[in-house]
Amino acid sequence: MPLETVFAGIKLRNPTVLASGILGTNAEILIRTAKEGGAGAVTMKSIGPCEKDGYANPTILEWEHGLINAVGLPSPGYKNTEEELKQLEKSGIPLIASVYAHSIEEYAEIAGFAEKFKPAMIELNMSCPHSKGEGMPFGLDEETAGQVVKAVKKVSGKTPVMPKLTPQALNIASIASACERAGADAICAINTLGPGMLINPEVRKPVLANKFGGISGPAIKPVALRCVYQIYEAVKLPILGMGGISNGRDAIEFIQAGATTVGVGSAVYYRGIGVFKEVCDEMVQWMKKNNAKSLEEIRGVAHGH
Ligand SMILES: Cc1cc2nc3c(=O)[nH]c(=O)nc-3n(C[C@H](O)[C@H](O)[C@H](O)COP(=O)(O)O)c2cc1C
């Protein structure tokens, strides 16, 4: 099969991955996305330290070039996800458990909990605010990002650890390098871009109750591709690239920038969970038309060396 992929030691039947936060933490839905939708792997919505409601509605809006959302990381609290994690472990589907926290210690605590359920990988969502009240995501600072990875690696056993970086970093490549030095097994890029805002001129108000939110979908594809391209030049780690992938041709662009796997988030809203199968078919069609026999053959070719 031309799309079979090994990502940080994990065998996947194809490189498409459900992005975090798109279909929640419910095991049945995540299993369906892999089995019926055709995703090579699925990511759970990031789980945090305690039960938390998100922001008030409206929290998510579709606009001409993608989505804008301020859901506010609603979370059942990691301890309440035990049943879902057990069910997912039993199902055998490749699961990426995603973790967010407010301190380095909390990252290790939640990742240690997730590790007990033997997910295929642990993703570290590094785009949430710092506990010290500076409002700075962990992924903006090399040293802090490295410290989070180091702390999680101590409790993650054999489970690969993948920090998810923010495009807000001034130099995303140097953050990726710091994570590599700290022992990360893969890099995920990117999270939503922003914050941004949209205004409803007739109502004379911002459309989101929170006013500002993260931008995803086609609008951010050029930023995401640039990030993946720069990370590929800086590290040897495999990359899960995402941001605006809506079809097979988009996915091929990310592979050519250097990604090993490709995440799909907002496009699930437009195309349903079958988007994974469709993206795979479109990738294979593109490969046939352009005489590419394998993904290895085209990985990173946009770098020209
Ligand atoms: C409604 C919504 C919720 C999200 N929640 C999370 C989350 O909990 N954790 C996380 O790491 N990323 C979260 N993301 C970011 C996505 O996983 C992804 O990185 C981003 O949307 C870019 O991919 P896309 O353009 O394919 O949507 C969320 C995105 C959306 C649209």
The ligand as an SDF file (V2000), in Angstrom:
LIG
                    3D

 31 33  0  0  0  0  0  0  0  0999 V2000
  -12.9250   23.8050   17.5910 C   0  0  0  0  0  0  0  0  0  0  0  0
  -11.4650   23.4970   17.7000 C   0  0  0  0  0  0  0  0  0  0  0  0
  -10.9680   22.9600   18.9050 C   0  0  0  0  0  0  0  0  0  0  0  0
   -9.6160   22.6650   19.0350 C   0  0  0  0  0  0  0  0  0  0  0  0
   -9.1520   22.1160   20.2100 N   0  0  0  0  0  0  0  0  0  0  0  0
   -7.8370   21.7640   20.3240 C   0  0  0  0  0  0  0  0  0  0  0  0
   -7.3540   21.1110   21.4990 C   0  0  0  0  0  0  0  0  0  0  0  0
   -8.0890   20.8000   22.4380 O   0  0  0  0  0  0  0  0  0  0  0  0
   -6.0290   20.8180   21.5550 N   0  0  0  0  0  0  0  0  0  0  0  0
   -5.1600   21.1010   20.5330 C   0  0  0  0  0  0  0  0  0  0  0  0
   -3.9700   20.7830   20.6430 O   0  0  0  0  0  0  0  0  0  0  0  0
   -5.6090   21.6830   19.3940 N   0  0  0  0  0  0  0  0  0  0  0  0
   -6.9080   22.0170   19.2720 C   0  0  0  0  0  0  0  0  0  0  0  0
   -7.3650   22.5850   18.1020 N   0  0  0  0  0  0  0  0  0  0  0  0
   -6.4100   22.8410   16.9850 C   0  0  0  0  0  0  0  0  0  0  0  0
   -6.4470   21.7270   15.9400 C   0  0  0  0  0  0  0  0  0  0  0  0
   -6.0870   20.4860   16.5010 O   0  0  0  0  0  0  0  0  0  0  0  0
   -5.4980   22.0660   14.7530 C   0  0  0  0  0  0  0  0  0  0  0  0
   -4.1890   22.1850   15.2400 O   0  0  0  0  0  0  0  0  0  0  0  0
   -5.8860   23.3540   14.0410 C   0  0  0  0  0  0  0  0  0  0  0  0
   -7.2860   23.4880   13.9400 O   0  0  0  0  0  0  0  0  0  0  0  0
   -5.2690   23.4530   12.6280 C   0  0  0  0  0  0  0  0  0  0  0  0
   -5.7290   22.4140   11.7880 O   0  0  0  0  0  0  0  0  0  0  0  0
   -6.9700   22.6030   10.7550 P   0  0  0  0  0  0  0  0  0  0  0  0
   -6.7120   23.8380    9.9600 O   0  0  0  0  0  0  0  0  0  0  0  0
   -6.9840   21.3360    9.9450 O   0  0  0  0  0  0  0  0  0  0  0  0
   -8.2030   22.7390   11.5930 O   0  0  0  0  0  0  0  0  0  0  0  0
   -8.7210   22.9020   17.9470 C   0  0  0  0  0  0  0  0  0  0  0  0
   -9.2320   23.4280   16.7420 C   0  0  0  0  0  0  0  0  0  0  0  0
  -10.5810   23.7190   16.6050 C   0  0  0  0  0  0  0  0  0  0  0  0
  -11.0830   24.2660   15.2920 C   0  0  0  0  0  0  0  0  0  0  0  0
  1  2  1  0
  2  3  1  0
  2 30  2  0
  3  4  2  0
  4  5  1  0
  4 28  1  0
  5  6  2  0
  6  7  1  0
  6 13  1  0
  7  8  2  0
  7  9  1  0
  9 10  1  0
 10 11  2  0
 10 12  1  0
 12 13  2  0
 13 14  1  0
 14 15  1  0
 14 28  1  0
 15 16  1  0
 16 17  1  0
 16 18  1  0
 18 19  1  0
 18 20  1  0
 20 21  1  0
 20 22  1  0
 22 23  1  0
 23 24  1  0
 24 25  2  0
 24 26  1  0
 24 27  1  0
 28 29  2  0
 29 30  1  0
 30 31  1  0
M  END
$$$$
